[in-house]
Amino acid sequence: MTVLPPPPAVRPPTAGAIGQSIRDSFIIAGSGLLRVKRAPGMILFMLIQPTIFIVMFTFVFAGSVNIGGTTDRAAFREFNVVGIMAQTVIFSVIATAAGVADDMRKGLVDRFRSLPMARGAVLTGRTLSDAVTIGLILIVLGCVGAAVGWRFHEGVPKMLAGFALMFLLGYAFTWVGALTGLAARSPEAASSAPMLWILPVSFISNAFVDPTRMSTPLRYMAEWNPFSATVQAARTLFGNPGTGARSAWPMQHPIEASLIYSVIIIVVFRTLAVRKYRRTASS
């Protein structure tokens, strides 16, 4: 009797590189969300400051700031709340930078390097989990703004589009935070370093003042600031009072400019961050 050899083992098909990267990214993102769930105080602390700013600015400065040729309190509330919401989403870069630096210090890079996973997925997953946090923060701040008098006037679809643009900008800056966290030597340094550019970016803009009242160099910087484009786009979509600076292309076409700026930031800083991560992991 002839004994036939066993049939060759059939290996399950492996996913392509893109499919593996997406799967690994979602796994890392899920892990990051579990950490947030176990430490909800982190989100609470991120919400306290902008909530205080919204309430304080609304009741302290309303009626004393000229917005669009008027000092109407309602106009200032709608103008101010959008600026604070947009500023808050870019401040999320600090949490991303500190988180990545902390993972580096704890040796998670060495652990992930030993696993059969896409290396870029580590950073993508981290930024995706931080993006969920940004979405939650925007929802809460929208409710706080509504409580103090902020309103949208262009319908629900445009309102959602305005929040989507701010969310996209926040996600774009998480990649800046990822690169910062990889370059920093400690979580403390990673938390402090972004402040060197966050404050100029958020204040040399149309978030809190009308750029037409700035000096010419500062007005030029404010008009071409990616942050200003998103703020202007959100105000346009919400139907809220805007600023008078309309000479630059981003201020004339803020929605298009906001999308272009956010996509460029994501592409550039994701490329740099993943390259930095691969060099760090291979060293």
PyRosetta script that sets phi, psi and omega in degrees:
from pyrosetta import init, pose_from_sequence

init()
pose = pose_from_sequence("MTVLPPPPAVRPPTAGAIGQSIRDSFIIAGSGLLRVKRAPGMILFMLIQPTIFIVMFTFVFAGSVNIGGTTDRAAFREFNVVGIMAQTVIFSVIATAAGVADDMRKGLVDRFRSLPMARGAVLTGRTLSDAVTIGLILIVLGCVGAAVGWRFHEGVPKMLAGFALMFLLGYAFTWVGALTGLAARSPEAASSAPMLWILPVSFISNAFVDPTRMSTPLRYMAEWNPFSATVQAARTLFGNPGTGARSAWPMQHPIEASLIYSVIIIVVFRTLAVRKYRRTASS")
pose.set_psi(1, 127.8)
pose.set_omega(1, -178.2)
pose.set_phi(2, -87.8)
pose.set_psi(2, 127.0)
pose.set_omega(2, 178.5)
pose.set_phi(3, -93.2)
pose.set_psi(3, 118.5)
pose.set_omega(3, 179.7)
pose.set_phi(4, -79.1)
pose.set_psi(4, 143.1)
pose.set_omega(4, 177.9)
pose.set_phi(5, -67.9)
pose.set_psi(5, 149.7)
pose.set_omega(5, 179.6)
pose.set_phi(6, -63.4)
pose.set_psi(6, 145.8)
pose.set_omega(6, 179.2)
pose.set_phi(7, -62.8)
pose.set_psi(7, 148.8)
pose.set_omega(7, 179.7)
pose.set_phi(8, -62.9)
pose.set_psi(8, 143.7)
pose.set_omega(8, 179.9)
pose.set_phi(9, -64.3)
pose.set_psi(9, 134.5)
pose.set_omega(9, 178.7)
pose.set_phi(10, -91.3)
pose.set_psi(10, 115.8)
pose.set_omega(10, 179.5)
pose.set_phi(11, -84.1)
pose.set_psi(11, 136.6)
pose.set_omega(11, 177.8)
pose.set_phi(12, -64.6)
pose.set_psi(12, 144.5)
pose.set_omega(12, -179.6)
pose.set_phi(13, -62.3)
pose.set_psi(13, 138.3)
pose.set_omega(13, 179.0)
pose.set_phi(14, -91.5)
pose.set_psi(14, 145.8)
pose.set_omega(14, 179.4)
pose.set_phi(15, -71.1)
pose.set_psi(15, 154.3)
pose.set_omega(15, 177.1)
pose.set_phi(16, -68.5)
pose.set_psi(16, 173.9)
pose.set_omega(16, -177.6)
pose.set_phi(17, -60.2)
pose.set_psi(17, -40.9)
pose.set_omega(17, -179.1)
pose.set_phi(18, -67.5)
pose.set_psi(18, -43.5)
pose.set_omega(18, 179.2)
pose.set_phi(19, -62.2)
pose.set_psi(19, -41.0)
pose.set_omega(19, 178.4)
pose.set_phi(20, -64.6)
pose.set_psi(20, -41.8)
pose.set_omega(20, -179.4)
pose.set_phi(21, -62.6)
pose.set_psi(21, -41.7)
pose.set_omega(21, 179.5)
pose.set_phi(22, -65.1)
pose.set_psi(22, -44.8)
pose.set_omega(22, -179.5)
pose.set_phi(23, -62.2)
pose.set_psi(23, -46.2)
pose.set_omega(23, -179.7)
pose.set_phi(24, -64.9)
pose.set_psi(24, -36.6)
pose.set_omega(24, 179.6)
pose.set_phi(25, -62.4)
pose.set_psi(25, -42.7)
pose.set_omega(25, -179.9)
pose.set_phi(26, -68.7)
pose.set_psi(26, -32.4)
pose.set_omega(26, 176.5)
pose.set_phi(27, -64.7)
pose.set_psi(27, -46.5)
pose.set_omega(27, 178.5)
pose.set_phi(28, -64.5)
pose.set_psi(28, -39.4)
pose.set_omega(28, 178.4)
pose.set_phi(29, -62.7)
pose.set_psi(29, -41.9)
pose.set_omega(29, 177.4)
pose.set_phi(30, -61.7)
pose.set_psi(30, -38.8)
pose.set_omega(30, 176.9)
pose.set_phi(31, -63.6)
pose.set_psi(31, -40.5)
pose.set_omega(31, 178.6)
pose.set_phi(32, -65.3)
pose.set_psi(32, -37.7)
pose.set_omega(32, 179.1)
pose.set_phi(33, -68.8)
pose.set_psi(33, -32.4)
pose.set_omega(33, 176.1)
pose.set_phi(34, -64.0)
pose.set_psi(34, -38.3)
pose.set_omega(34, 178.2)
pose.set_phi(35, -65.8)
pose.set_psi(35, -37.4)
pose.set_omega(35, 177.5)
pose.set_phi(36, -66.4)
pose.set_psi(36, -39.4)
pose.set_omega(36, 179.5)
pose.set_phi(37, -63.1)
pose.set_psi(37, -35.8)
pose.set_omega(37, 180.0)
pose.set_phi(38, -79.6)
pose.set_psi(38, -17.0)
pose.set_omega(38, 179.4)
pose.set_phi(39, -132.6)
pose.set_psi(39, 68.3)
pose.set_omega(39, -177.2)
pose.set_phi(40, -66.2)
pose.set_psi(40, -15.7)
pose.set_omega(40, 179.7)
pose.set_phi(41, -60.5)
pose.set_psi(41, -26.5)
pose.set_omega(41, -179.9)
pose.set_phi(42, -62.4)
pose.set_psi(42, -44.4)
pose.set_omega(42, 179.1)
pose.set_phi(43, -68.2)
pose.set_psi(43, -38.3)
pose.set_omega(43, 179.9)
pose.set_phi(44, -60.4)
pose.set_psi(44, -43.0)
pose.set_omega(44, 179.2)
pose.set_phi(45, -65.7)
pose.set_psi(45, -34.5)
pose.set_omega(45, 178.2)
pose.set_phi(46, -70.0)
pose.set_psi(46, -22.1)
pose.set_omega(46, -178.7)
pose.set_phi(47, -91.7)
pose.set_psi(47, -23.8)
pose.set_omega(47, -174.0)
pose.set_phi(48, -62.9)
pose.set_psi(48, -50.5)
pose.set_omega(48, -175.9)
pose.set_phi(49, -61.8)
pose.set_psi(49, -51.4)
pose.set_omega(49, 179.4)
pose.set_phi(50, -64.0)
pose.set_psi(50, -32.0)
pose.set_omega(50, 176.8)
pose.set_phi(51, -64.5)
pose.set_psi(51, -43.1)
pose.set_omega(51, 177.1)
pose.set_phi(52, -62.8)
pose.set_psi(52, -42.6)
pose.set_omega(52, 179.8)
pose.set_phi(53, -60.5)
pose.set_psi(53, -44.9)
pose.set_omega(53, -178.5)
pose.set_phi(54, -61.0)
pose.set_psi(54, -47.6)
pose.set_omega(54, -178.1)
pose.set_phi(55, -67.5)
pose.set_psi(55, -46.2)
pose.set_omega(55, -176.0)
pose.set_phi(56, -66.7)
pose.set_psi(56, -48.5)
pose.set_omega(56, -179.4)
pose.set_phi(57, -62.3)
pose.set_psi(57, -38.8)
pose.set_omega(57, -176.5)
pose.set_phi(58, -64.5)
pose.set_psi(58, -44.0)
pose.set_omega(58, -173.7)
pose.set_phi(59, -93.6)
pose.set_psi(59, -18.7)
pose.set_omega(59, -179.5)
pose.set_phi(60, -92.0)
pose.set_psi(60, -44.2)
pose.set_omega(60, -173.4)
pose.set_phi(61, -100.0)
pose.set_psi(61, -11.1)
pose.set_omega(61, 179.4)
pose.set_phi(62, -60.1)
pose.set_psi(62, 132.1)
pose.set_omega(62, -179.4)
pose.set_phi(63, 92.1)
pose.set_psi(63, -10.4)
pose.set_omega(63, -178.8)
pose.set_phi(64, -113.4)
pose.set_psi(64, -2.9)
pose.set_omega(64, -178.8)
pose.set_phi(65, -116.1)
pose.set_psi(65, 132.1)
pose.set_omega(65, -179.3)
pose.set_phi(66, -85.4)
pose.set_psi(66, 117.1)
pose.set_omega(66, 179.8)
pose.set_phi(67, -121.1)
pose.set_psi(67, 112.8)
pose.set_omega(67, 178.9)
pose.set_phi(68, 62.3)
pose.set_psi(68, 32.3)
pose.set_omega(68, 178.6)
pose.set_phi(69, 84.9)
pose.set_psi(69, 10.4)
pose.set_omega(69, 179.1)
pose.set_phi(70, -139.6)
pose.set_psi(70, 152.1)
pose.set_omega(70, 175.2)
pose.set_phi(71, -107.5)
pose.set_psi(71, 22.9)
pose.set_omega(71, 179.9)
pose.set_phi(72, -59.7)
pose.set_psi(72, 133.6)
pose.set_omega(72, -176.9)
pose.set_phi(73, -64.4)
pose.set_psi(73, -40.1)
pose.set_omega(73, 179.9)
pose.set_phi(74, -63.4)
pose.set_psi(74, -40.3)
pose.set_omega(74, 178.7)
pose.set_phi(75, -63.3)
pose.set_psi(75, -41.0)
pose.set_omega(75, 180.0)
pose.set_phi(76, -67.0)
pose.set_psi(76, -39.8)
pose.set_omega(76, 179.3)
pose.set_phi(77, -58.8)
pose.set_psi(77, -46.3)
pose.set_omega(77, -179.0)
pose.set_phi(78, -68.7)
pose.set_psi(78, -34.6)
pose.set_omega(78, 177.8)
pose.set_phi(79, -67.9)
pose.set_psi(79, -45.0)
pose.set_omega(79, -172.5)
pose.set_phi(80, -72.9)
pose.set_psi(80, -42.0)
pose.set_omega(80, -175.1)
pose.set_phi(81, -61.9)
pose.set_psi(81, -41.6)
pose.set_omega(81, 179.9)
pose.set_phi(82, -63.4)
pose.set_psi(82, -40.9)
pose.set_omega(82, 178.4)
pose.set_phi(83, -61.5)
pose.set_psi(83, -41.8)
pose.set_omega(83, -179.2)
pose.set_phi(84, -69.9)
pose.set_psi(84, -40.1)
pose.set_omega(84, 178.2)
pose.set_phi(85, -61.3)
pose.set_psi(85, -44.8)
pose.set_omega(85, -180.0)
pose.set_phi(86, -65.8)
pose.set_psi(86, -39.3)
pose.set_omega(86, 178.6)
pose.set_phi(87, -63.6)
pose.set_psi(87, -38.1)
pose.set_omega(87, -178.3)
pose.set_phi(88, -63.5)
pose.set_psi(88, -39.3)
pose.set_omega(88, -177.3)
pose.set_phi(89, -67.7)
pose.set_psi(89, -32.6)
pose.set_omega(89, 178.2)
pose.set_phi(90, -79.8)
pose.set_psi(90, -20.3)
pose.set_omega(90, 174.7)
pose.set_phi(91, -69.5)
pose.set_psi(91, -15.1)
pose.set_omega(91, 177.7)
pose.set_phi(92, -64.8)
pose.set_psi(92, -15.1)
pose.set_omega(92, 177.5)
pose.set_phi(93, -59.3)
pose.set_psi(93, -29.6)
pose.set_omega(93, -179.0)
pose.set_phi(94, -65.9)
pose.set_psi(94, -43.8)
pose.set_omega(94, -180.0)
pose.set_phi(95, -63.5)
pose.set_psi(95, -40.3)
pose.set_omega(95, 178.9)
pose.set_phi(96, -65.1)
pose.set_psi(96, -46.2)
pose.set_omega(96, -178.6)
pose.set_phi(97, -61.4)
pose.set_psi(97, -45.9)
pose.set_omega(97, -179.2)
pose.set_phi(98, -66.0)
pose.set_psi(98, -38.9)
pose.set_omega(98, 179.9)
pose.set_phi(99, -65.4)
pose.set_psi(99, -44.1)
pose.set_omega(99, 179.1)
pose.set_phi(100, -64.8)
pose.set_psi(100, -43.0)
pose.set_omega(100, 179.4)
pose.set_phi(101, -63.6)
pose.set_psi(101, -37.3)
pose.set_omega(101, 178.7)
pose.set_phi(102, -67.2)
pose.set_psi(102, -40.2)
pose.set_omega(102, 176.4)
pose.set_phi(103, -62.0)
pose.set_psi(103, -38.4)
pose.set_omega(103, 178.3)
pose.set_phi(104, -64.5)
pose.set_psi(104, -42.5)
pose.set_omega(104, -177.5)
pose.set_phi(105, -67.6)
pose.set_psi(105, -33.1)
pose.set_omega(105, -178.8)
pose.set_phi(106, -80.0)
pose.set_psi(106, -4.7)
pose.set_omega(106, 177.6)
pose.set_phi(107, 85.4)
pose.set_psi(107, 17.4)
pose.set_omega(107, 179.0)
pose.set_phi(108, -65.4)
pose.set_psi(108, -27.0)
pose.set_omega(108, 177.9)
pose.set_phi(109, -60.4)
pose.set_psi(109, -44.0)
pose.set_omega(109, 179.5)
pose.set_phi(110, -64.7)
pose.set_psi(110, -35.8)
pose.set_omega(110, -179.8)
pose.set_phi(111, -68.6)
pose.set_psi(111, -45.7)
pose.set_omega(111, -179.8)
pose.set_phi(112, -66.3)
pose.set_psi(112, -31.2)
pose.set_omega(112, -179.3)
pose.set_phi(113, -64.6)
pose.set_psi(113, -29.1)
pose.set_omega(113, -178.9)
pose.set_phi(114, -82.3)
pose.set_psi(114, -6.3)
pose.set_omega(114, -178.2)
pose.set_phi(115, -98.5)
pose.set_psi(115, 149.0)
pose.set_omega(115, 177.4)
pose.set_phi(116, -79.3)
pose.set_psi(116, 75.7)
pose.set_omega(116, -177.5)
pose.set_phi(117, -139.0)
pose.set_psi(117, 157.7)
pose.set_omega(117, 178.0)
pose.set_phi(118, -67.9)
pose.set_psi(118, 128.3)
pose.set_omega(118, -175.2)
pose.set_phi(119, -67.9)
pose.set_psi(119, -35.2)
pose.set_omega(119, 178.5)
pose.set_phi(120, -66.3)
pose.set_psi(120, -18.9)
pose.set_omega(120, -178.5)
pose.set_phi(121, -67.8)
pose.set_psi(121, -25.8)
pose.set_omega(121, -179.5)
pose.set_phi(122, -61.7)
pose.set_psi(122, -47.6)
pose.set_omega(122, 179.8)
pose.set_phi(123, -74.7)
pose.set_psi(123, -38.1)
pose.set_omega(123, 178.9)
pose.set_phi(124, -61.6)
pose.set_psi(124, -43.6)
pose.set_omega(124, 177.9)
pose.set_phi(125, -62.3)
pose.set_psi(125, -39.8)
pose.set_omega(125, 178.6)
pose.set_phi(126, -63.1)
pose.set_psi(126, -45.5)
pose.set_omega(126, -179.1)
pose.set_phi(127, -68.6)
pose.set_psi(127, -31.9)
pose.set_omega(127, 178.0)
pose.set_phi(128, -67.0)
pose.set_psi(128, -41.8)
pose.set_omega(128, 178.1)
pose.set_phi(129, -65.6)
pose.set_psi(129, -36.9)
pose.set_omega(129, 176.5)
pose.set_phi(130, -69.1)
pose.set_psi(130, -30.2)
pose.set_omega(130, 177.4)
pose.set_phi(131, -64.6)
pose.set_psi(131, -37.6)
pose.set_omega(131, 176.7)
pose.set_phi(132, -62.4)
pose.set_psi(132, -40.4)
pose.set_omega(132, 177.0)
pose.set_phi(133, -61.8)
pose.set_psi(133, -41.7)
pose.set_omega(133, 178.2)
pose.set_phi(134, -60.5)
pose.set_psi(134, -42.5)
pose.set_omega(134, 178.7)
pose.set_phi(135, -60.8)
pose.set_psi(135, -43.2)
pose.set_omega(135, 178.7)
pose.set_phi(136, -63.8)
pose.set_psi(136, -40.4)
pose.set_omega(136, 179.7)
pose.set_phi(137, -63.6)
pose.set_psi(137, -42.4)
pose.set_omega(137, 179.2)
pose.set_phi(138, -63.1)
pose.set_psi(138, -38.7)
pose.set_omega(138, 178.7)
pose.set_phi(139, -62.8)
pose.set_psi(139, -46.0)
pose.set_omega(139, -179.0)
pose.set_phi(140, -65.2)
pose.set_psi(140, -44.5)
pose.set_omega(140, -179.3)
pose.set_phi(141, -66.2)
pose.set_psi(141, -33.8)
pose.set_omega(141, 175.0)
pose.set_phi(142, -61.7)
pose.set_psi(142, -40.2)
pose.set_omega(142, 178.1)
pose.set_phi(143, -68.2)
pose.set_psi(143, -41.5)
pose.set_omega(143, 177.9)
pose.set_phi(144, -63.2)
pose.set_psi(144, -43.2)
pose.set_omega(144, 178.1)
pose.set_phi(145, -60.7)
pose.set_psi(145, -42.3)
pose.set_omega(145, 178.7)
pose.set_phi(146, -62.8)
pose.set_psi(146, -33.3)
pose.set_omega(146, -179.3)
pose.set_phi(147, -67.9)
pose.set_psi(147, -29.5)
pose.set_omega(147, -179.2)
pose.set_phi(148, -98.5)
pose.set_psi(148, 3.8)
pose.set_omega(148, 173.2)
pose.set_phi(149, 117.7)
pose.set_psi(149, 0.9)
pose.set_omega(149, 178.0)
pose.set_phi(150, -72.3)
pose.set_psi(150, 139.0)
pose.set_omega(150, 179.7)
pose.set_phi(151, -139.5)
pose.set_psi(151, 155.7)
pose.set_omega(151, 171.0)
pose.set_phi(152, -111.9)
pose.set_psi(152, 149.4)
pose.set_omega(152, -169.6)
pose.set_phi(153, -127.6)
pose.set_psi(153, 4.7)
pose.set_omega(153, -174.7)
pose.set_phi(154, -113.4)
pose.set_psi(154, 15.8)
pose.set_omega(154, 178.4)
pose.set_phi(155, 94.0)
pose.set_psi(155, 161.6)
pose.set_omega(155, -175.9)
pose.set_phi(156, -65.3)
pose.set_psi(156, -43.6)
pose.set_omega(156, -179.6)
pose.set_phi(157, -57.4)
pose.set_psi(157, -44.3)
pose.set_omega(157, 179.4)
pose.set_phi(158, -69.9)
pose.set_psi(158, -33.9)
pose.set_omega(158, 176.5)
pose.set_phi(159, -61.6)
pose.set_psi(159, -45.8)
pose.set_omega(159, 178.3)
pose.set_phi(160, -63.3)
pose.set_psi(160, -36.8)
pose.set_omega(160, 178.1)
pose.set_phi(161, -64.5)
pose.set_psi(161, -38.6)
pose.set_omega(161, 177.8)
pose.set_phi(162, -63.0)
pose.set_psi(162, -44.0)
pose.set_omega(162, 176.9)
pose.set_phi(163, -66.2)
pose.set_psi(163, -35.2)
pose.set_omega(163, 179.4)
pose.set_phi(164, -63.4)
pose.set_psi(164, -39.0)
pose.set_omega(164, 178.9)
pose.set_phi(165, -66.4)
pose.set_psi(165, -40.3)
pose.set_omega(165, 177.2)
pose.set_phi(166, -66.7)
pose.set_psi(166, -38.9)
pose.set_omega(166, 177.5)
pose.set_phi(167, -62.3)
pose.set_psi(167, -43.7)
pose.set_omega(167, 179.8)
pose.set_phi(168, -62.5)
pose.set_psi(168, -40.7)
pose.set_omega(168, 177.6)
pose.set_phi(169, -63.8)
pose.set_psi(169, -42.2)
pose.set_omega(169, 178.2)
pose.set_phi(170, -61.5)
pose.set_psi(170, -42.3)
pose.set_omega(170, 178.2)
pose.set_phi(171, -64.4)
pose.set_psi(171, -39.0)
pose.set_omega(171, 178.3)
pose.set_phi(172, -58.6)
pose.set_psi(172, -42.1)
pose.set_omega(172, -177.7)
pose.set_phi(173, -75.5)
pose.set_psi(173, -15.8)
pose.set_omega(173, 173.0)
pose.set_phi(174, -64.2)
pose.set_psi(174, -29.2)
pose.set_omega(174, 176.9)
pose.set_phi(175, -71.6)
pose.set_psi(175, -31.8)
pose.set_omega(175, 172.0)
pose.set_phi(176, -64.2)
pose.set_psi(176, -40.6)
pose.set_omega(176, 177.4)
pose.set_phi(177, -64.6)
pose.set_psi(177, -37.3)
pose.set_omega(177, 178.6)
pose.set_phi(178, -62.9)
pose.set_psi(178, -43.3)
pose.set_omega(178, 178.3)
pose.set_phi(179, -65.1)
pose.set_psi(179, -40.2)
pose.set_omega(179, 178.9)
pose.set_phi(180, -63.0)
pose.set_psi(180, -43.4)
pose.set_omega(180, 179.8)
pose.set_phi(181, -63.8)
pose.set_psi(181, -34.9)
pose.set_omega(181, 177.7)
pose.set_phi(182, -70.2)
pose.set_psi(182, -33.6)
pose.set_omega(182, -177.0)
pose.set_phi(183, -83.0)
pose.set_psi(183, -25.5)
pose.set_omega(183, -176.8)
pose.set_phi(184, -75.4)
pose.set_psi(184, 155.6)
pose.set_omega(184, -179.7)
pose.set_phi(185, -89.2)
pose.set_psi(185, -16.6)
pose.set_omega(185, -177.1)
pose.set_phi(186, -155.2)
pose.set_psi(186, 159.6)
pose.set_omega(186, 176.3)
pose.set_phi(187, -60.1)
pose.set_psi(187, -32.4)
pose.set_omega(187, 179.5)
pose.set_phi(188, -64.6)
pose.set_psi(188, -43.9)
pose.set_omega(188, 178.3)
pose.set_phi(189, -67.2)
pose.set_psi(189, -38.4)
pose.set_omega(189, 179.7)
pose.set_phi(190, -65.9)
pose.set_psi(190, -30.1)
pose.set_omega(190, 178.3)
pose.set_phi(191, -75.1)
pose.set_psi(191, -31.4)
pose.set_omega(191, -175.9)
pose.set_phi(192, -87.6)
pose.set_psi(192, -35.0)
pose.set_omega(192, -174.3)
pose.set_phi(193, -57.8)
pose.set_psi(193, -43.5)
pose.set_omega(193, -178.0)
pose.set_phi(194, -62.5)
pose.set_psi(194, -22.6)
pose.set_omega(194, -179.4)
pose.set_phi(195, -64.6)
pose.set_psi(195, -21.4)
pose.set_omega(195, -179.3)
pose.set_phi(196, -65.6)
pose.set_psi(196, -26.1)
pose.set_omega(196, 179.5)
pose.set_phi(197, -117.1)
pose.set_psi(197, -21.5)
pose.set_omega(197, -179.3)
pose.set_phi(198, -64.2)
pose.set_psi(198, -44.6)
pose.set_omega(198, -177.8)
pose.set_phi(199, -63.8)
pose.set_psi(199, -48.7)
pose.set_omega(199, 176.4)
pose.set_phi(200, -61.3)
pose.set_psi(200, -40.8)
pose.set_omega(200, -178.4)
pose.set_phi(201, -63.2)
pose.set_psi(201, -42.2)
pose.set_omega(201, -175.2)
pose.set_phi(202, -80.9)
pose.set_psi(202, -27.4)
pose.set_omega(202, -177.6)
pose.set_phi(203, -97.6)
pose.set_psi(203, -28.0)
pose.set_omega(203, 173.1)
pose.set_phi(204, -88.4)
pose.set_psi(204, 68.4)
pose.set_omega(204, -174.4)
pose.set_phi(205, -157.9)
pose.set_psi(205, -172.4)
pose.set_omega(205, 178.2)
pose.set_phi(206, -98.9)
pose.set_psi(206, 16.5)
pose.set_omega(206, -175.3)
pose.set_phi(207, -67.8)
pose.set_psi(207, -39.5)
pose.set_omega(207, -173.2)
pose.set_phi(208, -124.5)
pose.set_psi(208, -16.4)
pose.set_omega(208, -179.7)
pose.set_phi(209, -138.4)
pose.set_psi(209, 166.1)
pose.set_omega(209, 176.5)
pose.set_phi(210, -85.3)
pose.set_psi(210, 118.1)
pose.set_omega(210, -179.1)
pose.set_phi(211, -58.6)
pose.set_psi(211, -22.2)
pose.set_omega(211, 179.0)
pose.set_phi(212, -63.7)
pose.set_psi(212, -17.1)
pose.set_omega(212, 178.4)
pose.set_phi(213, -91.6)
pose.set_psi(213, 0.0)
pose.set_omega(213, 178.5)
pose.set_phi(214, -87.9)
pose.set_psi(214, 167.2)
pose.set_omega(214, 172.3)
pose.set_phi(215, -66.8)
pose.set_psi(215, 161.7)
pose.set_omega(215, -174.3)
pose.set_phi(216, -57.6)
pose.set_psi(216, -46.7)
pose.set_omega(216, 179.0)
pose.set_phi(217, -61.9)
pose.set_psi(217, -42.5)
pose.set_omega(217, -179.6)
pose.set_phi(218, -68.6)
pose.set_psi(218, -36.9)
pose.set_omega(218, 178.4)
pose.set_phi(219, -63.8)
pose.set_psi(219, -40.9)
pose.set_omega(219, 178.4)
pose.set_phi(220, -62.4)
pose.set_psi(220, -42.8)
pose.set_omega(220, 178.5)
pose.set_phi(221, -64.4)
pose.set_psi(221, -41.4)
pose.set_omega(221, -178.4)
pose.set_phi(222, -66.0)
pose.set_psi(222, -40.0)
pose.set_omega(222, -178.0)
pose.set_phi(223, -67.8)
pose.set_psi(223, -31.3)
pose.set_omega(223, -178.7)
pose.set_phi(224, -99.9)
pose.set_psi(224, 6.7)
pose.set_omega(224, 179.0)
pose.set_phi(225, -71.7)
pose.set_psi(225, 126.5)
pose.set_omega(225, 177.6)
pose.set_phi(226, -56.4)
pose.set_psi(226, -34.7)
pose.set_omega(226, 178.7)
pose.set_phi(227, -63.3)
pose.set_psi(227, -42.2)
pose.set_omega(227, 179.3)
pose.set_phi(228, -62.2)
pose.set_psi(228, -38.6)
pose.set_omega(228, -179.4)
pose.set_phi(229, -62.3)
pose.set_psi(229, -42.6)
pose.set_omega(229, 179.8)
pose.set_phi(230, -68.3)
pose.set_psi(230, -40.4)
pose.set_omega(230, 177.9)
pose.set_phi(231, -62.2)
pose.set_psi(231, -45.6)
pose.set_omega(231, 179.6)
pose.set_phi(232, -63.9)
pose.set_psi(232, -39.7)
pose.set_omega(232, 179.4)
pose.set_phi(233, -64.7)
pose.set_psi(233, -43.1)
pose.set_omega(233, 179.7)
pose.set_phi(234, -63.8)
pose.set_psi(234, -43.0)
pose.set_omega(234, 178.8)
pose.set_phi(235, -64.1)
pose.set_psi(235, -37.7)
pose.set_omega(235, 178.3)
pose.set_phi(236, -64.1)
pose.set_psi(236, -44.7)
pose.set_omega(236, -178.7)
pose.set_phi(237, -71.1)
pose.set_psi(237, -31.6)
pose.set_omega(237, 178.1)
pose.set_phi(238, -79.7)
pose.set_psi(238, -18.8)
pose.set_omega(238, -174.0)
pose.set_phi(239, 77.2)
pose.set_psi(239, 26.5)
pose.set_omega(239, 179.9)
pose.set_phi(240, -92.4)
pose.set_psi(240, 159.9)
pose.set_omega(240, 178.8)
pose.set_phi(241, -59.6)
pose.set_psi(241, 138.0)
pose.set_omega(241, 178.1)
pose.set_phi(242, -113.0)
pose.set_psi(242, -165.5)
pose.set_omega(242, -179.5)
pose.set_phi(243, -105.2)
pose.set_psi(243, 167.6)
pose.set_omega(243, -175.9)
pose.set_phi(244, -86.5)
pose.set_psi(244, -5.8)
pose.set_omega(244, -177.4)
pose.set_phi(245, -76.7)
pose.set_psi(245, 104.5)
pose.set_omega(245, -178.0)
pose.set_phi(246, -131.0)
pose.set_psi(246, 14.4)
pose.set_omega(246, -175.2)
pose.set_phi(247, -77.9)
pose.set_psi(247, -28.6)
pose.set_omega(247, -177.9)
pose.set_phi(248, -88.1)
pose.set_psi(248, 152.8)
pose.set_omega(248, -178.6)
pose.set_phi(249, -58.2)
pose.set_psi(249, -43.1)
pose.set_omega(249, 179.5)
pose.set_phi(250, -60.2)
pose.set_psi(250, -29.4)
pose.set_omega(250, 179.4)
pose.set_phi(251, -82.3)
pose.set_psi(251, -24.4)
pose.set_omega(251, 176.2)
pose.set_phi(252, -79.9)
pose.set_psi(252, -29.9)
pose.set_omega(252, -179.7)
pose.set_phi(253, -130.6)
pose.set_psi(253, 64.8)
pose.set_omega(253, -171.5)
pose.set_phi(254, -65.8)
pose.set_psi(254, -35.1)
pose.set_omega(254, -178.2)
pose.set_phi(255, -65.8)
pose.set_psi(255, -48.8)
pose.set_omega(255, 178.4)
pose.set_phi(256, -62.7)
pose.set_psi(256, -42.4)
pose.set_omega(256, -179.3)
pose.set_phi(257, -63.9)
pose.set_psi(257, -40.4)
pose.set_omega(257, 179.6)
pose.set_phi(258, -61.4)
pose.set_psi(258, -44.7)
pose.set_omega(258, 179.0)
pose.set_phi(259, -63.2)
pose.set_psi(259, -45.1)
pose.set_omega(259, -178.5)
pose.set_phi(260, -63.1)
pose.set_psi(260, -47.3)
pose.set_omega(260, -179.9)
pose.set_phi(261, -59.2)
pose.set_psi(261, -47.2)
pose.set_omega(261, -176.4)
pose.set_phi(262, -63.5)
pose.set_psi(262, -43.1)
pose.set_omega(262, 179.9)
pose.set_phi(263, -64.3)
pose.set_psi(263, -42.2)
pose.set_omega(263, 179.4)
pose.set_phi(264, -62.3)
pose.set_psi(264, -44.0)
pose.set_omega(264, 180.0)
pose.set_phi(265, -61.7)
pose.set_psi(265, -43.4)
pose.set_omega(265, 179.8)
pose.set_phi(266, -62.2)
pose.set_psi(266, -49.3)
pose.set_omega(266, -176.6)
pose.set_phi(267, -62.7)
pose.set_psi(267, -47.8)
pose.set_omega(267, -175.6)
pose.set_phi(268, -66.8)
pose.set_psi(268, -51.7)
pose.set_omega(268, -173.3)
pose.set_phi(269, -78.0)
pose.set_psi(269, -25.9)
pose.set_omega(269, 172.9)
pose.set_phi(270, -66.7)
pose.set_psi(270, -42.7)
pose.set_omega(270, 178.3)
pose.set_phi(271, -60.2)
pose.set_psi(271, -46.3)
pose.set_omega(271, -179.3)
pose.set_phi(272, -66.5)
pose.set_psi(272, -40.8)
pose.set_omega(272, -177.7)
pose.set_phi(273, -67.4)
pose.set_psi(273, -45.0)
pose.set_omega(273, 179.5)
pose.set_phi(274, -64.1)
pose.set_psi(274, -39.6)
pose.set_omega(274, 177.8)
pose.set_phi(275, -63.3)
pose.set_psi(275, -42.3)
pose.set_omega(275, 178.0)
pose.set_phi(276, -64.5)
pose.set_psi(276, -40.3)
pose.set_omega(276, 179.7)
pose.set_phi(277, -64.2)
pose.set_psi(277, -42.5)
pose.set_omega(277, -179.3)
pose.set_phi(278, -64.9)
pose.set_psi(278, -39.8)
pose.set_omega(278, 177.8)
pose.set_phi(279, -65.5)
pose.set_psi(279, -38.9)
pose.set_omega(279, -179.4)
pose.set_phi(280, -68.4)
pose.set_psi(280, -41.4)
pose.set_omega(280, -178.2)
pose.set_phi(281, -68.8)
pose.set_psi(281, -28.7)
pose.set_omega(281, -177.8)
pose.set_phi(282, -88.6)
pose.set_psi(282, -7.1)
pose.set_omega(282, -177.6)
pose.set_phi(283, -85.7)
pose.dump_pdb("model.pdb")
